[in-house]
Structures are given as C-alpha cells and as structure tokens.
Amino acid sequence: MKNTTGLFALPARVLHWLMAAMILAMLFIGVGMVASVSERHAWLLRIHKPLGIAILLLAVVRLAVRLRYPPPPLPADLPMLQKLAAHASHWLLYALMIAMPLVGWAMLSAGGYPVMLSDSLRLPAIFPTDPIAFAVLRHLHSWLAMLLFLTFLAHMAAALYHGLIRRDGVLASMVGRKRGA
C-alpha cells in the first residue's frame, strides 16, 4: 500500500511526537541516574523503569502503525545516499526503541533486581540471575543509550535540514501539513 496523501497518518504523527518527548526525557533521566548517588537516584529509577516499558509497548504499536500506514515517499530529488540514510536511521531508531527496554529489563533480571512498574506491579524476570551477564548487559545498555542519543540527534538534524534548508515538506508531513502547503 502506498501513501499518496503526502502526510504521515495521524496515529503515526501522534506516536512520533509523544515518543520523541518520552525518549528525550528517558535519556536525561538515564544520565541523571548514573550521575547521582543521592536519594534522587531512587526517584529517577522509579520513573525510568515504567517509562522504558511504556516506550517498548508504544514502539511495538508504532511499528504496527508504520506497517499499516506507510510513510509518504521521500522527495524524488533527494540523493540516493540520503534516502538510504533516512531509511536506515528510521529502522535503527525502531530497533533501539525495542532493544533498549528489553536489554534494561534483562539486565535487571540478571542482577536479581525486581522490575517494578508501580508499588504493586512487578514484571517477571526475562533472564536468569547471573552477575557476569548483568555486567555485560549493563555495558550494552549504556552503549545502546549512547547510540540512541546519537541517532536521535542525527534524526533531529535531518528534520531541521529538510524543514529549514531544503524546505521540501518532509518535516511538514510529520507536523501535519501537506507538502507544498
């Protein structure tokens, strides 16, 4: 199915902007958690876990929306290398939105820590308790977070490039205005 409207579907736009805010908040919360040994650490951790699971669930919904409602085509005059980079970076973002929470969940499971989403809602462990696996997954979670941050910055830079320099309607299509409007 092709998208001929020139716009991203409304569910895709809503999920995009909601998840952008959630991911940006999560990146700052994650940095705050590893930089703090105060009581703020426990508070940030109580936010970090349910927010990560929410991102995981919304990423799955978002992937289903993308498959159901394909995005509008990129401008025909966009160089092939930029088209390839756009597609690769989008799929990398989807992979990271799913992998990051799963690796975090597995890391906590391997460390023997409960994954509490609230005072009464506990997720089951998805990995056996193993201190070596915990250490490996902790490093992997950190590296994936850095990759997510860099990919997020590249995505924002590309959006600004399309919106402010090329003015080709790519950014407008995610904001909700038709290209050329």
C-alpha positions as CSV (number, residue, x, y, z in Angstrom):
1,M,0.0,0.0,0.0
2,K,1.4,3.4,-1.0
3,N,0.9,6.7,0.8
4,T,-0.3,9.3,-1.7
5,T,-1.5,11.9,0.9
6,G,1.9,13.5,1.4
7,L,1.3,13.2,5.2
8,F,2.2,10.7,7.8
9,A,-1.0,9.1,9.2
10,L,-2.4,10.8,12.3
11,P,-1.6,7.8,14.6
12,A,2.0,7.9,13.3
13,R,2.3,11.6,14.0
14,V,0.9,11.4,17.5
15,L,3.1,8.4,18.4
16,H,6.1,10.1,16.8
17,W,5.9,13.3,18.9
18,L,4.8,11.5,22.1
19,M,7.7,9.1,21.9
20,A,10.2,11.8,20.9
21,A,9.3,13.5,24.2
22,M,9.4,10.2,26.2
23,I,12.8,9.2,24.7
24,L,14.3,12.6,25.3
25,A,13.1,12.5,28.9
26,M,14.4,9.0,29.2
27,L,17.8,9.9,28.0
28,F,18.1,12.7,30.5
29,I,16.7,10.5,33.3
30,G,19.2,7.8,32.5
31,V,22.1,10.3,32.6
32,G,20.7,11.7,35.9
33,M,20.5,8.2,37.4
34,V,24.1,7.3,36.6
35,A,25.4,10.7,37.7
36,S,23.6,10.7,41.1
37,V,24.2,8.8,44.3
38,S,21.6,10.9,46.3
39,E,18.0,10.0,47.1
40,R,17.2,11.4,43.6
41,H,18.6,8.2,42.1
42,A,15.8,6.0,43.6
43,W,13.2,8.6,42.4
44,L,14.7,8.6,38.9
45,L,14.8,4.8,38.8
46,R,11.1,4.6,39.7
47,I,10.4,6.8,36.7
48,H,12.9,5.1,34.4
49,K,11.5,1.5,34.6
50,P,7.8,2.2,33.8
51,L,8.8,4.8,31.2
52,G,11.1,2.2,29.5
53,I,8.3,-0.3,29.4
54,A,5.9,2.3,28.0
55,I,8.4,3.1,25.3
56,L,8.7,-0.6,24.5
57,L,5.0,-1.1,24.2
58,L,4.5,2.1,22.2
59,A,7.4,1.2,19.9
60,V,5.6,-2.1,19.0
61,V,2.4,-0.2,18.4
62,R,4.3,2.4,16.3
63,L,5.9,-0.3,14.2
64,A,2.4,-1.8,13.6
65,V,1.1,1.6,12.6
66,R,4.1,2.1,10.2
67,L,3.5,-1.2,8.6
68,R,-0.3,-0.5,8.3
69,Y,0.1,3.2,7.1
70,P,3.3,3.5,5.1
71,P,5.1,6.9,5.3
72,P,4.9,9.3,2.4
73,P,7.7,8.9,-0.1
74,L,10.8,11.0,0.3
75,P,11.3,13.8,-2.3
76,A,12.2,12.4,-5.7
77,D,15.2,14.8,-6.0
78,L,16.8,13.6,-2.7
79,P,20.1,11.9,-3.4
80,M,20.0,8.1,-3.1
81,L,22.6,8.1,-0.3
82,Q,20.4,10.4,1.8
83,K,17.4,8.2,1.1
84,L,19.3,5.2,2.2
85,A,20.5,7.0,5.3
86,A,16.9,8.1,6.1
87,H,15.6,4.6,5.8
88,A,18.5,3.0,7.8
89,S,18.2,5.6,10.6
90,H,14.5,5.1,10.9
91,W,14.8,1.3,11.2
92,L,17.8,1.8,13.6
93,L,15.5,4.0,15.8
94,Y,12.8,1.3,15.8
95,A,15.4,-1.3,16.7
96,L,16.8,0.8,19.5
97,M,13.3,1.7,20.9
98,I,12.7,-2.0,21.3
99,A,16.1,-3.2,22.2
100,M,16.9,-0.6,24.9
101,P,14.0,-1.5,27.2
102,L,14.5,-5.3,26.6
103,V,18.2,-5.0,27.5
104,G,17.4,-2.9,30.5
105,W,14.8,-5.5,31.7
106,A,17.2,-8.4,31.0
107,M,20.0,-6.5,32.9
108,L,17.8,-6.0,36.0
109,S,16.7,-9.7,35.8
110,A,20.3,-10.8,35.6
111,G,21.2,-8.7,38.6
112,G,18.4,-10.2,40.6
113,Y,16.6,-6.8,40.8
114,P,12.8,-6.7,40.6
115,V,11.3,-4.7,37.7
116,M,8.6,-2.8,39.5
117,L,6.3,-0.6,37.4
118,S,4.5,0.5,40.5
119,D,4.3,-0.4,44.1
120,S,2.2,-3.5,43.3
121,L,3.0,-4.3,39.6
122,R,6.1,-6.4,39.1
123,L,7.3,-7.8,35.8
124,P,8.7,-11.3,35.6
125,A,12.4,-11.8,35.1
126,I,13.3,-12.4,31.5
127,F,16.9,-13.5,32.2
128,P,18.4,-15.8,34.8
129,T,20.3,-14.2,37.7
130,D,23.9,-14.0,36.6
131,P,26.4,-11.4,37.7
132,I,28.6,-11.6,34.6
133,A,25.5,-11.3,32.3
134,F,24.4,-8.3,34.5
135,A,27.7,-6.6,33.9
136,V,27.7,-7.3,30.1
137,L,24.1,-6.2,29.8
138,R,24.8,-3.0,31.8
139,H,27.5,-2.0,29.4
140,L,25.4,-2.9,26.5
141,H,22.5,-0.8,27.8
142,S,24.9,2.2,28.2
143,W,26.3,1.8,24.7
144,L,22.9,1.4,23.2
145,A,21.8,4.6,25.1
146,M,24.7,6.5,23.5
147,L,23.8,5.1,20.1
148,L,20.2,6.1,20.6
149,F,21.2,9.6,21.6
150,L,23.5,10.0,18.6
151,T,20.8,8.6,16.3
152,F,18.2,10.9,17.9
153,L,20.5,13.9,17.2
154,A,21.1,12.9,13.6
155,H,17.3,12.5,13.2
156,M,16.7,16.0,14.6
157,A,19.4,17.4,12.4
158,A,17.9,15.8,9.3
159,A,14.5,17.1,10.2
160,L,15.9,20.6,10.6
161,Y,17.8,20.2,7.3
162,H,14.5,19.3,5.5
163,G,12.5,22.0,7.3
164,L,14.9,24.9,7.2
165,I,17.3,24.3,4.3
166,R,15.6,22.1,1.7
167,R,12.1,23.2,2.6
168,D,10.9,20.1,0.8
169,G,7.9,19.3,3.0
170,V,9.4,16.2,4.8
171,L,9.2,17.9,8.2
172,A,5.8,19.4,7.4
173,S,4.5,15.9,6.6
174,M,5.2,14.9,10.2
175,V,3.9,18.1,11.6
176,G,0.6,17.6,9.8
177,R,0.8,20.0,6.8
178,K,0.8,18.7,3.3
179,R,4.0,19.1,1.3
180,G,3.8,22.4,-0.6
181,A,1.1,23.8,1.7
